[in-house]
Amino acid sequence: MKNPYLKSGKIYGEATLQGPNPVDTKMCVSLLQTHPSTPDIPVAGKCSKLSAGTVKVSINNYCGRYTTHVEVTRGGRTLVYKDSDPVIICR
């Protein structure tokens, strides 16, 4: 999982699943905007069933504090539930 980053005017979050994994493996990647006094707000998200590979999400946004959130599930069980370090991005 990568920390959120700015590239070509977009803010990206991404994670890579090493494989091979069983067919029913699903990875979801979300970009969360974090706030000190309220719950994190999902601003982008994508899920893919994959044996191995990368899932990437992006948004056109301005200043904020962001984290990349990753969940990997298989057969209805959560195997990975992780957040990256928060990053402040202003473009």
VOMISE-87636 format. One record per atom (N, C-alpha, C): residue in one letter; atom name; x, y, z. Coordinates in nm, 2 decimals. Layout:
<recs>
type->A, atom->CA, X->X, Y->Y, Z->Z
...
</recs>
This chain:
<recs>
type->M, atom->N, X->0.08, Y->-0.12, Z->0.00
type->M, atom->CA, X->0.00, Y->0.00, Z->0.00
type->M, atom->C, X->0.09, Y->0.12, Z->0.00
type->K, atom->N, X->0.05, Y->0.22, Z->-0.08
type->K, atom->CA, X->0.12, Y->0.34, Z->-0.09
type->K, atom->C, X->0.05, Y->0.45, Z->-0.01
type->N, atom->N, X->0.13, Y->0.54, Z->0.04
type->N, atom->CA, X->0.06, Y->0.66, Z->0.10
type->N, atom->C, X->0.00, Y->0.74, Z->-0.02
type->P, atom->N, X->-0.10, Y->0.82, Z->0.01
type->P, atom->CA, X->-0.16, Y->0.90, Z->-0.10
type->P, atom->C, X->-0.05, Y->1.00, Z->-0.16
type->Y, atom->N, X->-0.06, Y->1.02, Z->-0.29
type->Y, atom->CA, X->0.04, Y->1.11, Z->-0.36
type->Y, atom->C, X->-0.03, Y->1.19, Z->-0.46
type->L, atom->N, X->0.03, Y->1.30, Z->-0.50
type->L, atom->CA, X->-0.02, Y->1.39, Z->-0.60
type->L, atom->C, X->0.06, Y->1.37, Z->-0.73
type->K, atom->N, X->-0.01, Y->1.35, Z->-0.84
type->K, atom->CA, X->0.05, Y->1.33, Z->-0.97
type->K, atom->C, X->-0.04, Y->1.39, Z->-1.08
type->S, atom->N, X->0.02, Y->1.48, Z->-1.16
type->S, atom->CA, X->-0.06, Y->1.54, Z->-1.27
type->S, atom->C, X->-0.19, Y->1.60, Z->-1.23
type->G, atom->N, X->-0.19, Y->1.66, Z->-1.11
type->G, atom->CA, X->-0.31, Y->1.73, Z->-1.07
type->G, atom->C, X->-0.41, Y->1.65, Z->-1.00
type->K, atom->N, X->-0.39, Y->1.52, Z->-0.98
type->K, atom->CA, X->-0.48, Y->1.43, Z->-0.92
type->K, atom->C, X->-0.42, Y->1.37, Z->-0.79
type->I, atom->N, X->-0.50, Y->1.33, Z->-0.70
type->I, atom->CA, X->-0.45, Y->1.27, Z->-0.57
type->I, atom->C, X->-0.48, Y->1.12, Z->-0.59
type->Y, atom->N, X->-0.38, Y->1.04, Z->-0.57
type->Y, atom->CA, X->-0.39, Y->0.89, Z->-0.59
type->Y, atom->C, X->-0.37, Y->0.81, Z->-0.46
type->G, atom->N, X->-0.44, Y->0.70, Z->-0.45
type->G, atom->CA, X->-0.42, Y->0.60, Z->-0.35
type->G, atom->C, X->-0.41, Y->0.47, Z->-0.42
type->E, atom->N, X->-0.32, Y->0.38, Z->-0.38
type->E, atom->CA, X->-0.31, Y->0.25, Z->-0.45
type->E, atom->C, X->-0.25, Y->0.14, Z->-0.35
type->A, atom->N, X->-0.28, Y->0.02, Z->-0.39
type->A, atom->CA, X->-0.23, Y->-0.10, Z->-0.32
type->A, atom->C, X->-0.21, Y->-0.21, Z->-0.41
type->T, atom->N, X->-0.11, Y->-0.29, Z->-0.39
type->T, atom->CA, X->-0.07, Y->-0.41, Z->-0.47
type->T, atom->C, X->-0.09, Y->-0.53, Z->-0.39
type->L, atom->N, X->-0.16, Y->-0.63, Z->-0.45
type->L, atom->CA, X->-0.18, Y->-0.76, Z->-0.39
type->L, atom->C, X->-0.08, Y->-0.86, Z->-0.45
type->Q, atom->N, X->0.00, Y->-0.92, Z->-0.37
type->Q, atom->CA, X->0.10, Y->-1.02, Z->-0.42
type->Q, atom->C, X->0.02, Y->-1.15, Z->-0.44
type->G, atom->N, X->0.06, Y->-1.23, Z->-0.53
type->G, atom->CA, X->-0.02, Y->-1.35, Z->-0.56
type->G, atom->C, X->0.07, Y->-1.47, Z->-0.59
type->P, atom->N, X->0.01, Y->-1.57, Z->-0.64
type->P, atom->CA, X->-0.13, Y->-1.59, Z->-0.67
type->P, atom->C, X->-0.22, Y->-1.61, Z->-0.55
type->N, atom->N, X->-0.34, Y->-1.57, Z->-0.56
type->N, atom->CA, X->-0.44, Y->-1.59, Z->-0.46
type->N, atom->C, X->-0.56, Y->-1.67, Z->-0.52
type->P, atom->N, X->-0.65, Y->-1.73, Z->-0.43
type->P, atom->CA, X->-0.77, Y->-1.80, Z->-0.48
type->P, atom->C, X->-0.86, Y->-1.70, Z->-0.56
type->V, atom->N, X->-0.94, Y->-1.76, Z->-0.64
type->V, atom->CA, X->-1.03, Y->-1.68, Z->-0.73
type->V, atom->C, X->-1.13, Y->-1.59, Z->-0.66
type->D, atom->N, X->-1.17, Y->-1.62, Z->-0.54
type->D, atom->CA, X->-1.27, Y->-1.54, Z->-0.47
type->D, atom->C, X->-1.21, Y->-1.43, Z->-0.38
type->T, atom->N, X->-1.08, Y->-1.39, Z->-0.41
type->T, atom->CA, X->-1.01, Y->-1.29, Z->-0.34
type->T, atom->C, X->-1.05, Y->-1.15, Z->-0.39
type->K, atom->N, X->-1.09, Y->-1.06, Z->-0.31
type->K, atom->CA, X->-1.13, Y->-0.93, Z->-0.35
type->K, atom->C, X->-1.05, Y->-0.82, Z->-0.27
type->M, atom->N, X->-1.00, Y->-0.72, Z->-0.34
type->M, atom->CA, X->-0.93, Y->-0.61, Z->-0.28
type->M, atom->C, X->-1.00, Y->-0.48, Z->-0.30
type->C, atom->N, X->-1.03, Y->-0.41, Z->-0.20
type->C, atom->CA, X->-1.09, Y->-0.27, Z->-0.21
type->C, atom->C, X->-0.99, Y->-0.17, Z->-0.16
type->V, atom->N, X->-0.98, Y->-0.06, Z->-0.24
type->V, atom->CA, X->-0.89, Y->0.05, Z->-0.20
type->V, atom->C, X->-0.97, Y->0.17, Z->-0.20
type->S, atom->N, X->-0.96, Y->0.25, Z->-0.09
type->S, atom->CA, X->-1.03, Y->0.37, Z->-0.07
type->S, atom->C, X->-0.94, Y->0.49, Z->-0.04
type->L, atom->N, X->-0.97, Y->0.60, Z->-0.08
type->L, atom->CA, X->-0.90, Y->0.72, Z->-0.05
type->L, atom->C, X->-0.99, Y->0.80, Z->0.05
type->L, atom->N, X->-0.93, Y->0.82, Z->0.17
type->L, atom->CA, X->-1.01, Y->0.88, Z->0.28
type->L, atom->C, X->-0.96, Y->1.02, Z->0.31
type->Q, atom->N, X->-1.05, Y->1.11, Z->0.33
type->Q, atom->CA, X->-1.00, Y->1.25, Z->0.37
type->Q, atom->C, X->-1.02, Y->1.25, Z->0.52
type->T, atom->N, X->-0.92, Y->1.27, Z->0.60
type->T, atom->CA, X->-0.92, Y->1.26, Z->0.74
type->T, atom->C, X->-0.94, Y->1.40, Z->0.80
type->H, atom->N, X->-1.01, Y->1.39, Z->0.92
type->H, atom->CA, X->-1.04, Y->1.52, Z->0.99
type->H, atom->C, X->-1.01, Y->1.49, Z->1.14
type->P, atom->N, X->-0.96, Y->1.59, Z->1.21
type->P, atom->CA, X->-0.92, Y->1.56, Z->1.35
type->P, atom->C, X->-1.04, Y->1.54, Z->1.44
type->S, atom->N, X->-1.16, Y->1.60, Z->1.41
type->S, atom->CA, X->-1.27, Y->1.59, Z->1.51
type->S, atom->C, X->-1.39, Y->1.52, Z->1.45
type->T, atom->N, X->-1.38, Y->1.46, Z->1.33
type->T, atom->CA, X->-1.50, Y->1.39, Z->1.27
type->T, atom->C, X->-1.44, Y->1.26, Z->1.21
type->P, atom->N, X->-1.53, Y->1.16, Z->1.18
type->P, atom->CA, X->-1.48, Y->1.04, Z->1.12
type->P, atom->C, X->-1.43, Y->1.07, Z->0.98
type->D, atom->N, X->-1.34, Y->0.98, Z->0.93
type->D, atom->CA, X->-1.28, Y->0.99, Z->0.80
type->D, atom->C, X->-1.39, Y->0.98, Z->0.69
type->I, atom->N, X->-1.37, Y->1.06, Z->0.59
type->I, atom->CA, X->-1.47, Y->1.06, Z->0.48
type->I, atom->C, X->-1.42, Y->0.99, Z->0.35
type->P, atom->N, X->-1.48, Y->0.88, Z->0.30
type->P, atom->CA, X->-1.43, Y->0.82, Z->0.18
type->P, atom->C, X->-1.46, Y->0.92, Z->0.06
type->V, atom->N, X->-1.36, Y->0.95, Z->-0.02
type->V, atom->CA, X->-1.38, Y->1.04, Z->-0.13
type->V, atom->C, X->-1.36, Y->0.97, Z->-0.27
type->A, atom->N, X->-1.30, Y->0.84, Z->-0.26
type->A, atom->CA, X->-1.29, Y->0.76, Z->-0.38
type->A, atom->C, X->-1.27, Y->0.62, Z->-0.34
type->G, atom->N, X->-1.32, Y->0.52, Z->-0.42
type->G, atom->CA, X->-1.30, Y->0.38, Z->-0.38
type->G, atom->C, X->-1.32, Y->0.29, Z->-0.51
type->K, atom->N, X->-1.26, Y->0.18, Z->-0.50
type->K, atom->CA, X->-1.27, Y->0.08, Z->-0.61
type->K, atom->C, X->-1.24, Y->-0.06, Z->-0.55
type->C, atom->N, X->-1.32, Y->-0.16, Z->-0.59
type->C, atom->CA, X->-1.30, Y->-0.30, Z->-0.55
type->C, atom->C, X->-1.27, Y->-0.38, Z->-0.68
type->S, atom->N, X->-1.19, Y->-0.48, Z->-0.67
type->S, atom->CA, X->-1.16, Y->-0.57, Z->-0.78
type->S, atom->C, X->-1.14, Y->-0.71, Z->-0.73
type->K, atom->N, X->-1.19, Y->-0.81, Z->-0.80
type->K, atom->CA, X->-1.16, Y->-0.95, Z->-0.77
type->K, atom->C, X->-1.03, Y->-0.98, Z->-0.85
type->L, atom->N, X->-0.93, Y->-1.02, Z->-0.79
type->L, atom->CA, X->-0.80, Y->-1.05, Z->-0.86
type->L, atom->C, X->-0.72, Y->-1.15, Z->-0.78
type->S, atom->N, X->-0.64, Y->-1.22, Z->-0.86
type->S, atom->CA, X->-0.54, Y->-1.31, Z->-0.81
type->S, atom->C, X->-0.42, Y->-1.24, Z->-0.76
type->A, atom->N, X->-0.38, Y->-1.14, Z->-0.83
type->A, atom->CA, X->-0.26, Y->-1.05, Z->-0.80
type->A, atom->C, X->-0.27, Y->-0.93, Z->-0.88
type->G, atom->N, X->-0.22, Y->-0.82, Z->-0.83
type->G, atom->CA, X->-0.22, Y->-0.70, Z->-0.91
type->G, atom->C, X->-0.24, Y->-0.57, Z->-0.83
type->T, atom->N, X->-0.26, Y->-0.46, Z->-0.89
type->T, atom->CA, X->-0.27, Y->-0.33, Z->-0.83
type->T, atom->C, X->-0.41, Y->-0.27, Z->-0.85
type->V, atom->N, X->-0.46, Y->-0.21, Z->-0.75
type->V, atom->CA, X->-0.59, Y->-0.13, Z->-0.76
type->V, atom->C, X->-0.55, Y->0.01, Z->-0.72
type->K, atom->N, X->-0.60, Y->0.10, Z->-0.81
type->K, atom->CA, X->-0.56, Y->0.24, Z->-0.79
type->K, atom->C, X->-0.69, Y->0.33, Z->-0.80
type->V, atom->N, X->-0.70, Y->0.43, Z->-0.71
type->V, atom->CA, X->-0.81, Y->0.52, Z->-0.72
type->V, atom->C, X->-0.75, Y->0.66, Z->-0.72
type->S, atom->N, X->-0.83, Y->0.76, Z->-0.78
type->S, atom->CA, X->-0.79, Y->0.90, Z->-0.78
type->S, atom->C, X->-0.90, Y->0.99, Z->-0.77
type->I, atom->N, X->-0.87, Y->1.11, Z->-0.73
type->I, atom->CA, X->-0.97, Y->1.22, Z->-0.73
type->I, atom->C, X->-0.91, Y->1.35, Z->-0.77
type->N, atom->N, X->-0.99, Y->1.44, Z->-0.82
type->N, atom->CA, X->-0.95, Y->1.58, Z->-0.85
type->N, atom->C, X->-1.00, Y->1.66, Z->-0.72
type->N, atom->N, X->-0.91, Y->1.69, Z->-0.64
type->N, atom->CA, X->-0.94, Y->1.76, Z->-0.52
type->N, atom->C, X->-0.83, Y->1.86, Z->-0.48
type->Y, atom->N, X->-0.85, Y->1.94, Z->-0.39
type->Y, atom->CA, X->-0.75, Y->2.04, Z->-0.35
type->Y, atom->C, X->-0.68, Y->2.00, Z->-0.22
type->C, atom->N, X->-0.67, Y->2.09, Z->-0.13
type->C, atom->CA, X->-0.60, Y->2.06, Z->0.00
type->C, atom->C, X->-0.68, Y->1.97, Z->0.09
type->G, atom->N, X->-0.60, Y->1.89, Z->0.16
type->G, atom->CA, X->-0.66, Y->1.80, Z->0.25
type->G, atom->C, X->-0.56, Y->1.70, Z->0.31
type->R, atom->N, X->-0.61, Y->1.63, Z->0.41
type->R, atom->CA, X->-0.52, Y->1.53, Z->0.48
type->R, atom->C, X->-0.59, Y->1.39, Z->0.44
type->Y, atom->N, X->-0.51, Y->1.31, Z->0.37
type->Y, atom->CA, X->-0.56, Y->1.19, Z->0.31
type->Y, atom->C, X->-0.49, Y->1.06, Z->0.37
type->T, atom->N, X->-0.56, Y->0.95, Z->0.37
type->T, atom->CA, X->-0.50, Y->0.82, Z->0.39
type->T, atom->C, X->-0.55, Y->0.72, Z->0.28
type->T, atom->N, X->-0.47, Y->0.62, Z->0.25
type->T, atom->CA, X->-0.52, Y->0.51, Z->0.17
type->T, atom->C, X->-0.57, Y->0.40, Z->0.26
type->H, atom->N, X->-0.69, Y->0.35, Z->0.23
type->H, atom->CA, X->-0.74, Y->0.24, Z->0.31
type->H, atom->C, X->-0.76, Y->0.11, Z->0.22
type->V, atom->N, X->-0.71, Y->0.00, Z->0.27
type->V, atom->CA, X->-0.72, Y->-0.13, Z->0.20
type->V, atom->C, X->-0.79, Y->-0.23, Z->0.28
type->E, atom->N, X->-0.87, Y->-0.31, Z->0.21
type->E, atom->CA, X->-0.94, Y->-0.43, Z->0.27
type->E, atom->C, X->-0.92, Y->-0.54, Z->0.17
type->V, atom->N, X->-0.88, Y->-0.65, Z->0.21
type->V, atom->CA, X->-0.87, Y->-0.77, Z->0.13
type->V, atom->C, X->-0.96, Y->-0.88, Z->0.20
type->T, atom->N, X->-1.06, Y->-0.93, Z->0.12
type->T, atom->CA, X->-1.15, Y->-1.04, Z->0.17
type->T, atom->C, X->-1.14, Y->-1.16, Z->0.08
type->R, atom->N, X->-1.17, Y->-1.27, Z->0.14
type->R, atom->CA, X->-1.18, Y->-1.40, Z->0.07
type->R, atom->C, X->-1.28, Y->-1.48, Z->0.14
type->G, atom->N, X->-1.38, Y->-1.53, Z->0.06
type->G, atom->CA, X->-1.49, Y->-1.61, Z->0.12
type->G, atom->C, X->-1.56, Y->-1.55, Z->0.23
type->G, atom->N, X->-1.58, Y->-1.41, Z->0.22
type->G, atom->CA, X->-1.66, Y->-1.34, Z->0.33
type->G, atom->C, X->-1.57, Y->-1.31, Z->0.45
type->R, atom->N, X->-1.45, Y->-1.35, Z->0.46
type->R, atom->CA, X->-1.36, Y->-1.32, Z->0.57
type->R, atom->C, X->-1.26, Y->-1.21, Z->0.54
type->T, atom->N, X->-1.25, Y->-1.11, Z->0.63
type->T, atom->CA, X->-1.15, Y->-1.00, Z->0.60
type->T, atom->C, X->-1.01, Y->-1.05, Z->0.64
type->L, atom->N, X->-0.92, Y->-1.04, Z->0.55
type->L, atom->CA, X->-0.78, Y->-1.09, Z->0.57
type->L, atom->C, X->-0.69, Y->-0.97, Z->0.60
type->V, atom->N, X->-0.72, Y->-0.85, Z->0.54
type->V, atom->CA, X->-0.64, Y->-0.73, Z->0.56
type->V, atom->C, X->-0.73, Y->-0.62, Z->0.58
type->Y, atom->N, X->-0.70, Y->-0.53, Z->0.67
type->Y, atom->CA, X->-0.78, Y->-0.41, Z->0.70
type->Y, atom->C, X->-0.68, Y->-0.31, Z->0.75
type->K, atom->N, X->-0.63, Y->-0.22, Z->0.66
type->K, atom->CA, X->-0.52, Y->-0.14, Z->0.69
type->K, atom->C, X->-0.53, Y->0.00, Z->0.64
type->D, atom->N, X->-0.47, Y->0.10, Z->0.71
type->D, atom->CA, X->-0.47, Y->0.24, Z->0.66
type->D, atom->C, X->-0.32, Y->0.28, Z->0.65
type->S, atom->N, X->-0.29, Y->0.36, Z->0.55
type->S, atom->CA, X->-0.16, Y->0.42, Z->0.53
type->S, atom->C, X->-0.14, Y->0.53, Z->0.63
type->D, atom->N, X->-0.02, Y->0.58, Z->0.64
type->D, atom->CA, X->0.00, Y->0.70, Z->0.72
type->D, atom->C, X->-0.07, Y->0.82, Z->0.65
type->P, atom->N, X->-0.12, Y->0.91, Z->0.73
type->P, atom->CA, X->-0.18, Y->1.03, Z->0.68
type->P, atom->C, X->-0.08, Y->1.12, Z->0.61
type->V, atom->N, X->-0.13, Y->1.18, Z->0.50
type->V, atom->CA, X->-0.04, Y->1.28, Z->0.42
type->V, atom->C, X->-0.13, Y->1.40, Z->0.39
type->I, atom->N, X->-0.06, Y->1.52, Z->0.41
type->I, atom->CA, X->-0.13, Y->1.64, Z->0.37
type->I, atom->C, X->-0.09, Y->1.68, Z->0.23
type->I, atom->N, X->-0.19, Y->1.70, Z->0.15
type->I, atom->CA, X->-0.16, Y->1.73, Z->0.00
type->I, atom->C, X->-0.24, Y->1.86, Z->-0.03
type->C, atom->N, X->-0.16, Y->1.95, Z->-0.09
type->C, atom->CA, X->-0.22, Y->2.07, Z->-0.15
type->C, atom->C, X->-0.17, Y->2.09, Z->-0.29
type->R, atom->N, X->-0.26, Y->2.12, Z->-0.38
type->R, atom->CA, X->-0.21, Y->2.14, Z->-0.52
type->R, atom->C, X->-0.26, Y->2.28, Z->-0.56
</recs>
